[in-house]
């Protein structure tokens, strides 16, 4: 049950990130992602953020859908795989974009992943 709650928290977080990346105002996006407002207002940056939002949304939806699509060991394997993807992406994002990603995305995913092994 704890694993399920932690996975759902990570999933909802990624859906929230998707909404911010796809529909947030440039001011909200600049603050959240430690980017300059001038940069975020540019069309290529807005398109890139929206594209990134789709990926985050798909991770969130996939985590939620996995509870209905898989059971038993297959469910655990799929959840570990998706959480592993998030860990890798968050590690890279923290190195290349902002260290804040390690706290906001990496830490919850690592905790949820570790709990799947208990």
C-alpha positions in Angstrom: 0.0 0.0 0.0 2.8 2.4 0.8 4.5 1.6 -2.5 1.2 2.3 -4.3 0.8 5.7 -2.6 4.4 6.7 -3.4 4.1 5.7 -7.0 0.8 7.7 -7.3 2.5 10.7 -5.8 5.3 10.5 -8.4 2.7 10.0 -11.1 0.6 13.0 -10.0 3.8 15.1 -9.7 4.6 14.3 -13.4 1.1 15.2 -14.5 1.6 18.5 -12.6 4.9 19.1 -14.3 3.2 18.4 -17.7 0.6 21.0 -17.0 3.2 23.6 -16.0 5.4 22.8 -19.1 2.5 22.8 -21.5 0.1 25.4 -20.2 2.0 27.4 -17.6 2.7 31.1 -18.2 6.2 32.1 -19.2 6.6 33.7 -15.7 5.6 30.4 -14.0 7.8 28.3 -16.2 10.8 30.6 -15.8 10.5 30.5 -12.0 9.9 26.8 -11.8 12.7 25.8 -14.1 15.3 28.5 -13.2 15.3 30.0 -16.7 15.2 33.6 -17.7 11.8 35.0 -18.6 13.2 36.3 -21.9 14.3 32.8 -22.9 11.0 31.2 -21.9 9.0 33.7 -23.9 10.7 32.6 -27.1 8.6 30.4 -29.4 11.3 27.7 -29.7 11.6 27.5 -25.9 7.8 27.3 -25.5 7.6 24.5 -28.0 10.5 22.6 -26.3 8.8 22.9 -22.9 5.5 21.7 -24.3 7.2 18.8 -25.9 8.9 17.9 -22.7 5.6 18.2 -21.0 4.1 15.5 -23.1 6.9 13.1 -22.0 6.3 13.9 -18.3 2.6 13.5 -18.8 3.1 10.1 -20.5 5.3 8.9 -17.6 2.6 10.0 -15.1 -0.2 8.4 -17.1 1.8 5.2 -17.6 2.5 4.8 -13.9 -1.2 5.2 -13.1 -2.4 2.9 -16.0 0.1 0.2 -14.9 -2.1 -0.4 -11.8 -5.0 -1.4 -14.1 -3.0 -3.1 -16.8 -0.6 -5.3 -14.8 -0.8 -7.4 -11.7 1.7 -9.2 -9.4 5.3 -9.5 -10.5 4.6 -7.9 -13.9 3.2 -4.8 -12.1 6.3 -4.4 -9.9 8.6 -4.8 -12.9 6.7 -2.2 -14.9 6.7 0.3 -12.0 10.4 -0.3 -11.4 11.1 0.3 -15.1 9.1 3.6 -15.2 10.6 4.8 -12.0 14.0 3.9 -13.3 13.4 6.1 -16.4 12.4 8.9 -14.1 15.5 8.5 -12.0 17.8 8.6 -15.1 16.0 11.6 -16.6 16.1 13.5 -13.2 19.8 12.8 -12.8 20.5 14.2 -16.2 18.1 17.2 -15.7 19.8 18.0 -12.4 23.2 18.0 -14.1 22.2 20.0 -17.1 19.3 22.3 -16.1 18.8 22.9 -12.4 19.8 21.0 -9.3 16.3 21.6 -8.0 15.2 18.7 -10.2 17.1 16.4 -7.8 14.9 17.4 -4.9 11.6 17.7 -6.8 11.8 14.7 -9.2 14.7 12.5 -8.3 14.2 12.1 -4.6 10.5 11.0 -4.7 11.3 8.6 -7.6 14.2 7.1 -5.8 12.2 6.7 -2.6 9.3 5.0 -4.5 11.8 2.8 -6.4 13.6 1.7 -3.2 10.3 0.9 -1.5 9.4 -1.5 -4.4 12.4 -3.6 -3.3 11.2 -3.9 0.4 
